[in-house]
Amino acid sequence: MSSAVEQAPVQINLAWCKACGICYALCPTKALGADELGKATLVQPKKCTKCKICENHCPDFAISVAGGKRT
């Protein structure tokens, strides 16, 4: 049994997110979705491939992806 807590692959700064929807529209695995206010949320963390499409296209720099592919 591991004592380490697995960190979510995507961190979203909700204070910076303006709910434009670009990130979840472009997410190839639909790991991202919208909350009740339309802001980005990680709805299926296990589906995230860390491709960084969301991070690279966020106009507000509200998303950061841990690890993943270099772009």
Buried (B, 14 or more C-beta within 10 A) or exposed (E): EEEEEEEEBBEBEEEEBEBBBBBBEBBEEEBBBBEEEEBBBBBEEEBBBBBBBBBEBBEBEBBBBEEBEEE
